[in-house]
Amino acid sequence: MGFFWTIVVLVVVLGFAWRFLGSYMAAVFDGRVHFLGWLERPVYWALGTGPDHEQTWKRYAVSMIVYSGVAIGVAYLIMRIQGHLPLDPQHLGGVPQALSFNTAVSFVTNTNWQNYGGETTMSYFSQIGALTVQQFASCAVGVAVAIALVRGFARRNSPTIGNFWVDVTRFTIYVLVPVSFVAGIILVSQGAVQTLAGPATIHDALNGVTQTIARGPAAFMGSIMQFGTNGGGFFNVDLAHPLENPTGLTNLLYIVLTLSIPVALTYTFGKMVGSIRQGTALLAAMTIIFGVWVGFTSYAEHQPNPAVAAAGVANTHVGNTEGKEVRFGDTSSALFNVSMTQTSDGAVDSAGDSYNPMGGFGLLTGMMLGEVTPGGTGSGLYTILVYAIVAVFIGGLMIGRTPEYLGKKIQAKEVKLAGLAALVMPLTVLVLTGIAVSVHAGQAGPLNKGPHRFTEILYAFTSQGNNNGSAFAGLNSNTDFYNIVGAIDMLLGRFGIMIPVLALGGSLAAKQVVPPSAGTFRTDNGMFVGLTIGVILIIGGLTFFPAASLGPIVEQLSHGKFF
């Protein structure tokens, strides 16, 4: 399928997902979906809770932190003792301490950063019981936090924002499990491998060579890793592997799965606050930035590779094919990787380290904008709502009125919380990057020299701080330094934003709705879309531009031209 028709199919399919999946999720979180009540009720009984036991934002946040802390401990334990557990046909043994800690934090925070080769490090039990389980759970946690913030806008004079355990349970059993199961069946039908039989061994008697081909439960892990914007695959080369991404159809399906929930949540938001136009405005801001980044990165990758051109063997008709699958090509590979870095997915079907400097710039800056276009499952919505609150505050100052968003006055407390949530990620990424380039343990990681060396470090901390998980490659990050500091990056990037967001939801839920007046700043028109885009670009651009200038921009200029 050509690049143009791929875009057309994406637009059509995501249009249906926006309308129907978005409406369905609103019904799920409003408690209007009950067809799996027989499965739902025992979970509430075991947890000692239920839909009638609503929580304040503080109780909601405590539940989230306790749940995530226990999940990190369980995942860590499974990986450490996997050599004594079943489903280990390769007899791999336990995973080292620092790597187990980094991986447990990675999957629980929906980052899925992988400092290991999945097929040579993790047993089937770890892949299923620790990693795949968290791909369901971490996705549900992100969406639950987003819905809690949405309830803050939708409710009035309310001390509560829902129940964390109920939200996670409903989203998992009514959305994640059914869709992931169907997607897994499609992937298997296309040739993606799904087996517990262990590696396949092939002996070439003619040449006297024996080859071992890794296999495992990759297809169903792939379905939830994409639908939940997780990105942590079974194989080391991720979705460039033909046993995990065998055809053009699976490549397209993976993109659709990744974008579906973040896109649909804008409709869910509009439905729950009583104005679809409000959700459409957010979707418009997401779509405009996403489209520009896809076009920019695709164009950059359609140019010859400078290193290949310097060798005198460049083919200007095929673009930069270094590090890419021939079956996907340069433009489709750019579309795929931009989709994964504009969400919190992080899966790749081509090597970012081999992209042209400005192509790598496109992948890197997509994360630096806060991953809101459309962002991850839940994280995209609540982060763009943070930016929208900042935009409303600026708009209110322009017209000399107290800022209002959906009838809620945005006062000092809300602005401070929104500002904190917006700045946690940039501060964390830049400080940790500065530490890494200043100490020997950090300097020992990159495998390249010059500005590309700096980009590799900056990309790693940007990816982890945004809970993305994509790797630029070219960085030896499986060291104690990068495992531990990376885990800190992921924890701050996840919970350092989530907690202020929940506090923001609680503050908004307690407010009364102010009737609109002639002077009310509208938040459902083109002006607001443009203002929100401006806020996103300014916060991401001004904060990260100096760092980006030292990396991909300098590297591009070193080739004698900017583009």
C-alpha positions in Angstrom: 0.0 0.0 0.0 1.4 3.4 -1.0 2.1 6.1 1.5 -0.8 8.2 0.3 -3.4 5.4 0.6 -1.9 4.5 4.0 -2.7 8.0 5.2 -6.2 7.8 3.7 -6.9 4.5 5.5 -5.5 5.8 8.7 -7.8 8.9 8.6 -10.9 6.8 7.8 -10.2 4.1 10.5 -9.3 6.6 13.2 -12.4 8.7 12.3 -14.5 5.7 13.2 -12.4 5.0 16.3 -12.8 8.6 17.4 -16.6 8.5 17.2 -17.5 4.9 18.2 -14.6 3.9 20.5 -14.8 7.4 22.1 -18.5 7.1 22.8 -18.1 3.5 24.1 -15.4 4.5 26.5 -17.6 7.3 27.9 -20.3 4.8 28.5 -17.8 2.5 30.2 -16.7 5.1 32.6 -20.2 6.4 33.2 -21.1 2.9 34.4 -23.6 2.3 31.5 -21.8 -0.9 30.3 -22.5 -4.0 32.3 -22.3 -7.1 30.0 -19.3 -8.5 31.9 -20.7 -7.7 35.4 -20.2 -11.3 36.4 -16.5 -10.7 36.0 -16.5 -7.1 37.3 -18.2 -7.7 40.6 -15.8 -10.4 42.1 -12.9 -8.0 41.5 -14.7 -5.3 43.5 -15.5 -7.8 46.2 -11.8 -8.9 46.4 -10.7 -5.3 46.7 -13.3 -4.3 49.2 -14.6 -1.5 47.0 -17.2 -0.7 44.3 -18.7 2.0 42.1 -20.5 3.5 45.2 -17.2 4.0 47.0 -15.9 7.2 45.4 -12.6 8.7 46.3 -11.2 12.2 46.9 -8.2 13.1 44.6 -5.8 12.2 47.5 -7.3 8.8 48.0 -7.3 8.3 44.3 -3.6 9.2 44.1 -2.7 7.0 47.0 -4.5 4.0 45.4 -2.6 4.7 42.2 0.8 4.9 43.9 0.2 1.8 46.1 -1.0 -0.2 43.1 2.0 0.9 41.0 4.5 0.2 43.8 3.2 -3.3 44.4 3.3 -3.9 40.6 6.9 -2.8 40.4 7.8 -5.2 43.3 6.0 -8.2 41.7 7.5 -7.6 38.3 11.0 -7.2 39.8 10.6 -10.4 41.8 9.4 -12.5 38.8 12.4 -11.4 36.7 14.9 -12.0 39.4 13.7 -15.6 40.0 12.6 -16.5 36.5 15.2 -19.3 36.4 13.2 -21.2 39.0 9.8 -20.6 37.4 8.1 -22.5 34.6 8.0 -21.5 30.9 11.7 -21.0 30.5 12.6 -23.4 27.7 16.0 -21.6 27.1 17.0 -21.9 30.8 17.9 -18.2 30.9 18.2 -17.7 34.6 17.5 -14.6 36.7 17.8 -11.1 35.4 20.5 -8.9 37.1 19.3 -6.5 39.9 19.7 -3.1 38.2 18.2 -4.4 34.9 15.3 -6.0 36.7 14.6 -2.7 38.6 14.8 -0.6 35.4 12.5 -3.0 33.5 10.0 -3.3 36.3 9.8 0.5 36.5 9.7 0.8 32.8 6.7 -1.4 32.2 4.7 -0.2 35.2 5.1 3.4 34.1 3.9 2.5 30.5 7.4 3.4 29.2 8.6 -0.1 28.1 12.2 1.1 27.7 14.2 -2.1 27.1 17.9 -2.3 28.1 17.9 -6.0 27.1 17.1 -8.3 24.2 13.8 -9.8 24.9 14.3 -13.2 23.3 17.7 -13.7 25.0 17.0 -12.3 28.4 13.4 -12.8 29.4 11.7 -16.2 29.9 8.2 -16.8 28.6 6.9 -16.5 32.2 8.5 -13.1 32.6 7.3 -11.9 29.2 3.7 -12.9 30.0 3.5 -12.7 33.8 5.6 -9.5 34.4 5.7 -7.6 31.1 2.4 -8.3 29.3 0.3 -8.0 32.4 1.8 -4.6 33.1 1.1 -3.6 29.5 -2.6 -3.9 30.4 -2.3 -2.4 33.8 -0.1 0.6 33.1 -2.3 1.6 30.2 -5.4 1.4 32.4 -3.8 3.5 35.1 -3.0 6.3 32.6 -6.6 6.3 31.2 -8.0 6.3 34.7 -6.0 9.4 35.7 -7.2 11.2 32.5 -10.9 10.3 33.3 -10.4 11.5 36.8 -9.4 14.9 35.4 -12.3 14.9 33.0 -14.7 14.3 35.9 -13.1 17.4 37.5 -14.4 19.5 34.6 -17.7 17.7 34.4 -18.7 17.7 38.0 -19.7 20.6 40.3 -19.3 21.0 44.0 -18.0 17.4 44.2 -15.5 16.3 46.8 -14.7 13.1 44.7 -13.4 12.2 41.2 -14.4 8.6 40.9 -12.8 5.3 42.2 -9.4 4.3 40.9 -10.0 0.6 41.3 -13.3 0.7 39.5 -11.9 2.8 36.6 -8.9 0.5 36.1 -11.1 -2.6 36.3 -13.7 -1.4 33.9 -11.3 -0.1 31.3 -9.3 -3.4 31.4 -12.2 -5.8 31.0 -14.5 -3.8 28.7 -11.9 -2.2 26.4 -8.4 -3.5 26.6 -9.0 -7.3 26.7 -11.6 -7.6 23.9 -9.8 -5.4 21.4 -6.4 -6.8 22.1 -7.8 -10.4 21.7 -9.3 -9.6 18.3 -6.1 -7.8 17.2 -4.0 -10.7 18.4 -6.0 -13.2 16.2 -5.5 -10.9 13.2 -1.8 -10.8 13.8 -1.5 -14.5 14.1 -3.5 -15.0 10.9 -0.9 -12.7 9.1 2.0 -14.8 10.3 3.0 -13.3 13.7 4.4 -16.0 15.9 2.4 -17.2 19.0 3.8 -20.3 20.7 5.2 -21.6 24.0 7.1 -24.4 22.2 10.5 -22.7 22.5 13.0 -21.8 19.8 13.1 -23.6 16.5 16.3 -25.3 15.5 17.2 -25.8 11.9 20.1 -27.8 10.7 21.6 -27.2 7.2 23.2 -30.6 6.5 24.7 -29.4 3.2 26.8 -26.7 4.9 27.0 -28.2 8.3 25.4 -25.2 10.0 22.7 -25.2 12.7 20.5 -22.1 13.2 18.4 -21.3 16.2 15.3 -19.1 15.6 13.8 -17.5 18.6 10.0 -17.8 19.0 7.5 -17.1 21.7 4.2 -15.5 22.6 4.9 -12.4 20.4 1.6 -11.8 18.6 -0.7 -11.3 21.6 2.0 -9.3 23.4 2.2 -7.2 20.2 -1.5 -6.5 20.2 -1.7 -5.0 23.7 1.7 -3.3 23.5 0.3 -1.3 20.6 -3.3 -0.8 21.7 -2.0 0.3 25.2 0.8 2.5 23.7 3.3 0.4 25.5 5.9 -0.4 22.8 7.9 -3.1 24.6 8.1 -6.0 22.2 9.1 -9.7 22.5 12.0 -9.4 20.1 15.1 -7.1 20.5 14.5 -5.5 17.1 10.9 -4.8 18.0 8.5 -4.4 15.1 11.2 -4.7 12.4 11.1 -8.4 13.2 9.2 -10.4 10.5 7.8 -12.8 13.2 6.3 -9.9 15.1 5.4 -7.6 12.2 5.2 -9.9 9.1 3.2 -7.9 6.5 2.2 -4.4 5.4 -1.3 -5.0 6.9 0.2 -5.7 10.4 2.4 -2.6 10.1 -0.8 -0.6 9.4 -2.7 -2.3 12.1 -0.1 -1.5 14.7 -0.3 2.2 13.8 -4.1 2.1 14.0 -4.0 0.3 17.4 -1.5 2.8 18.8 -3.4 5.9 17.8 -7.0 4.6 18.5 -7.3 5.2 22.3 -5.5 8.6 22.4 -7.6 9.9 19.5 -10.9 8.5 20.8 -10.3 9.9 24.3 -10.9 13.4 22.9 -14.4 12.3 22.0 -14.8 10.7 25.4 -13.8 14.0 26.9 -16.3 16.0 24.9 -19.1 13.5 25.7 -18.4 13.5 29.4 -18.3 17.3 29.7 -21.4 17.7 27.5 -19.7 19.4 24.5 -18.3 17.4 21.6 -16.9 20.6 20.2 -14.5 20.9 23.1 -13.1 17.5 22.4 -12.9 18.3 18.7 -10.8 21.4 19.4 -8.3 19.3 21.3 -8.2 16.7 18.5 -7.7 19.5 15.9 -4.6 20.7 17.9 -3.3 17.2 18.1 -3.9 16.5 14.4 -2.2 19.7 13.1 1.0 19.1 15.0 1.0 15.4 14.2 0.5 16.1 10.4 3.3 18.6 10.3 5.7 16.3 12.1 4.9 13.4 9.8 5.5 15.5 6.7 8.7 17.1 8.1 10.2 13.7 9.2 9.1 11.9 6.0 10.7 14.6 3.9 13.9 14.4 5.9 14.1 10.7 5.5 13.4 10.8 1.8 16.7 12.7 1.4 19.9 10.7 0.8 21.9 9.6 3.8 24.9 12.1 4.1 27.3 9.3 5.0 26.3 7.2 2.1 26.4 10.3 -0.2 29.9 11.1 1.0 30.9 7.6 -0.1 29.6 8.3 -3.6 27.0 5.5 -3.7 23.8 7.5 -2.8 20.6 6.8 -4.6 18.6 10.0 -4.5 15.4 8.1 -5.6 14.9 5.9 -2.6 15.9 8.2 0.2 17.7 7.1 3.4 17.3 3.3 3.6 20.0 2.8 6.2 18.5 1.0 9.2 15.1 0.5 7.5 13.1 -2.5 6.3 13.0 -2.6 2.5 9.4 -3.9 2.7 8.3 -0.6 4.5 10.6 2.0 2.8 11.7 5.4 4.0 8.3 7.3 4.2 6.2 4.5 5.7 9.0 3.9 8.3 9.0 7.6 9.1 5.2 7.6 9.5 5.4 4.6 11.8 8.2 6.0 14.0 6.6 9.4 14.3 3.3 7.7 15.3 5.2 5.9 18.0 7.1 9.0 19.3 4.1 11.3 19.2 2.4 8.7 21.4 3.9 7.0 24.5 4.3 3.8 22.5 7.9 3.8 21.5 7.8 0.7 19.3 9.9 1.1 16.1 10.1 -0.6 12.7 13.3 1.1 11.8 16.5 2.3 13.6 16.2 6.0 14.8 20.0 6.1 15.1 20.3 5.6 11.4 17.9 8.5 10.5 19.2 11.6 8.9 19.9 14.3 11.4 16.7 16.2 10.8 14.7 12.9 10.7 16.1 12.1 14.1 15.2 15.7 15.1 11.5 14.9 14.1 11.4 11.8 16.3 13.2 13.6 19.3 11.1 16.8 19.2 7.8 14.9 19.0 8.5 13.6 22.5 9.8 17.0 23.7 6.4 18.5 23.0 5.1 16.4 25.9 3.6 13.6 23.7 0.2 15.2 23.3 -0.3 14.7 19.6 -2.1 12.5 20.3 0.0 11.2 23.2 -0.3 8.0 25.1 -3.3 6.2 26.6 -4.6 8.8 29.0 -1.3 10.7 29.3 -1.9 12.4 26.0 -5.3 13.7 27.1 -4.4 14.9 30.6 -1.2 16.5 29.3 -2.9 18.5 26.5 -5.6 19.5 29.1 -2.8 20.9 31.2 -1.6 22.9 28.2 -5.2 24.0 27.5 -5.5 25.4 31.0 -2.3 27.4 30.4 -3.7 28.6 27.1 -7.0 29.6 28.8 -5.0 31.5 31.4 -3.1 33.4 28.7 -6.3 34.0 26.8 -8.0 35.3 30.0 -5.2 37.8 30.5 -5.6 39.0 26.9 -9.2 39.9 27.4 -8.9 41.1 31.0 -11.1 38.4 32.6 -10.6 35.7 35.2 -9.8 32.7 33.0 -12.6 30.0 32.6 -12.5 26.6 31.0 -15.8 24.7 30.6 -17.4 27.0 33.1 -14.7 26.4 35.8 -12.7 29.4 36.9 -9.0 28.9 36.5 -7.4 30.6 39.5 -4.0 30.6 41.1 -4.1 27.1 42.4 -5.1 25.6 39.1 -2.4 27.6 37.2 0.3 26.5 39.6 -0.7 22.8 39.4 -0.8 23.1 35.6 2.5 24.8 35.5 4.1 22.2 37.8 2.7 19.3 35.6 4.0 21.0 32.4 7.5 21.6 33.8 8.2 18.3 35.6 9.2 16.5 32.4 11.5 19.1 30.9 13.3 19.7 34.1 13.8 16.0 34.8 15.1 15.3 31.3 17.5 18.2 31.1 18.9 17.8 34.5 19.5 14.1 34.1 21.0 14.6 30.6 23.3 17.2 32.1 24.5 14.7 34.7 25.0 12.0 32.1 27.2 14.1 29.9 29.2 15.2 32.9 30.2 12.0 34.5 32.3 9.1 33.2 29.6 6.5 33.6 27.3 8.5 31.4 29.9 9.4 28.8 30.8 5.7 28.4 27.4 4.9 27.0 27.3 6.4 23.5 29.0 4.6 20.7 29.3 7.6 18.4 31.2 10.9 18.5 30.4 14.6 18.1 26.8 16.0 18.2 25.3 12.5 17.4 26.9 11.3 20.6 25.0 14.0 22.6 21.8 13.2 20.7 22.0 9.6 21.8 22.1 10.6 25.5 19.5 13.3 25.1 17.1 11.0 23.2 17.4 8.3 25.9 16.4 10.6 28.8 13.7 12.3 26.7 12.2 9.0 25.8 12.2 7.7 29.4 11.1 11.0 30.9 8.1 11.1 28.5 7.4 7.4 29.2 7.9 6.7 25.5 10.4 3.9 25.5 11.8 4.2 22.0 15.5 3.9 21.7 17.7 5.9 19.4 20.1 2.9 19.6 23.9 3.6 19.5 23.8 3.9 23.3 25.0 1.1 25.6 22.4 1.7 28.3 22.5 -1.7 30.1 24.8 -0.4 32.8 24.1 0.3 36.5 24.2 4.0 35.8 21.7 4.1 33.0 19.5 1.5 34.5 19.2 3.3 37.9 19.1 6.9 36.6 16.8 5.9 33.8 14.4 4.4 36.3 14.4 7.6 38.2 13.7 9.5 35.0 10.7 7.2 34.3 9.2 7.5 37.8 9.4 11.3 37.8 8.1 11.5 34.3 5.1 9.4 35.2 4.1 10.2 38.7 5.5 13.7 38.8 2.8 14.7 36.3 0.0 12.3 37.4 -0.2 13.6 41.0 -0.5 17.3 40.1 -3.1 16.3 37.4 -5.2 14.4 40.1 -4.9 17.4 42.4 -6.1 19.6 39.5 -9.0 17.3 38.9 -10.0 17.4 42.6 -9.8 21.2 42.7 -11.9 21.6 39.5 -14.5 19.1 40.7 -15.1 21.1 43.9 -15.9 24.3 41.9 -19.3 25.6 40.8 -19.9 26.1 37.1 -19.9 29.8 36.0 -22.5 30.6 33.3 -20.9 31.8 30.0 -21.3 35.5 29.2 -20.5 37.8 26.3 -16.9 38.2 27.6 -16.2 34.5 28.1 -13.1 33.3 26.2 -14.3 30.5 23.9 -12.4 27.2 24.0 -14.1 25.4 21.1 -13.0 27.5 18.1 -10.0 28.0 15.8 -8.5 30.7 17.9 -8.3 28.5 20.9 -6.8 25.7 18.8 -4.2 28.0 17.6 -3.4 29.3 21.1 -3.1 25.8 22.4 -0.8 24.8 19.6 1.3 27.9 20.4 1.5 27.0 24.1 2.6 23.5 23.2 5.3 24.7 20.8 6.5 27.4 23.1 6.9 25.3 26.2 8.5 22.4 24.3 10.5 24.7 21.9 11.9 27.2 24.3 12.7 24.6 26.9 14.5 22.1 24.6 15.8 24.2 21.7 19.2 24.8 23.3 19.7 21.1 23.8 18.3 20.1 20.4 20.7 22.7 18.9 23.7 20.9 20.4 22.5 17.6 18.9 20.7 17.0 15.6 20.7 20.7 14.4 24.5 21.0 14.7 24.9 17.5 13.1 22.8 18.6 10.2 24.7 21.9 9.8 28.0 20.0 9.8 26.9 18.4 6.5 26.9 21.9 4.9 23.2 22.5 4.7 20.2 22.8 7.1 17.8 20.5 5.1 
